[in-house]
Amino acid sequence: TLQTVGPSHARTYTVAVYFKGERIGCGKGPSIQQAEMGAAMDALEKYNFPQMAHQKRFIERKYRQELKEMRWEREHQEKEPDETEDIKK
């Protein structure tokens, strides 16, 4: 937390994110949590985290099979009511 401004009932907090000793993001908000979220979003927009792309690819590969299975199940669940209606006719 860098700064706290205003009376106790209407404060504004300023928070910064540091990475390897360098300030990479800053955010303001009516609560510390909102200021932290703003600072984190600012840091993600401005700073290029080289590991982030790798982590995204890893997660996509890991869950790709599960997503395929979920889609397959959903498609088959949608087809089943149609088949039962055809049998009734």
C-alpha positions in Angstrom: 0.0 0.0 0.0 1.6 3.3 -1.1 -1.0 5.8 0.0 -4.2 6.2 2.0 -6.2 9.4 1.4 -9.4 10.7 2.8 -11.4 10.4 6.0 -12.1 6.9 7.5 -15.5 6.6 6.0 -14.4 7.5 2.4 -10.8 6.4 2.0 -9.0 5.9 -1.3 -6.2 3.4 -1.3 -3.2 3.3 -3.7 -1.4 0.0 -4.1 1.5 -1.0 -6.3 2.8 -4.4 -7.6 6.5 -5.0 -7.6 8.4 -7.7 -9.4 12.1 -8.2 -8.9 12.3 -4.8 -7.2 10.6 -2.9 -10.1 7.1 -1.4 -9.9 5.1 -2.9 -12.7 1.6 -1.9 -11.8 -0.4 0.5 -9.7 -4.1 0.7 -8.8 -6.5 2.8 -6.8 -9.8 1.9 -5.1 -12.1 2.5 -2.2 -10.8 -0.7 -0.5 -7.4 -2.3 -0.3 -8.7 -5.4 -2.1 -10.1 -3.3 -5.1 -6.8 -1.3 -5.3 -4.9 -4.6 -5.3 -7.0 -6.0 -8.1 -6.5 -2.8 -10.1 -2.8 -3.0 -9.6 -2.7 -6.6 -10.6 -4.7 -6.0 -13.8 -2.4 -3.0 -14.6 0.7 -5.2 -14.1 -0.7 -8.0 -16.3 -1.5 -5.5 -19.1 1.8 -3.7 -19.0 4.4 -6.3 -18.1 5.3 -9.3 -20.3 5.4 -12.3 -18.1 7.3 -14.9 -20.2 6.0 -17.9 -18.2 2.4 -16.9 -18.6 2.2 -18.0 -22.3 3.8 -21.4 -21.3 1.3 -21.8 -18.4 -1.7 -21.1 -20.7 -0.5 -23.6 -23.3 0.1 -26.2 -20.5 -3.4 -25.7 -19.1 -5.0 -25.9 -22.6 -3.2 -29.2 -23.3 -4.0 -30.6 -20.0 -7.7 -29.9 -20.2 -8.2 -30.4 -24.0 -9.1 -34.0 -23.6 -11.6 -33.3 -20.8 -13.2 -30.5 -22.9 -13.6 -32.9 -25.8 -15.3 -35.5 -23.6 -17.6 -32.9 -22.1 -18.6 -31.7 -25.5 -19.2 -35.2 -26.7 -21.4 -36.0 -23.7 -23.4 -32.8 -24.2 -24.0 -33.6 -27.9 -25.2 -37.1 -27.0 -27.5 -35.8 -24.3 -29.0 -33.4 -26.7 -29.6 -36.2 -29.3 -31.2 -38.5 -26.8 -34.5 -36.5 -26.3 -34.9 -36.3 -30.1 -34.6 -40.1 -30.4 -37.1 -40.7 -27.7 -39.6 -38.4 -29.3 -39.2 -40.3 -32.6 -39.9 -43.6 -30.9 -43.1 -42.2 -29.4 -44.4 -41.1 -32.8 
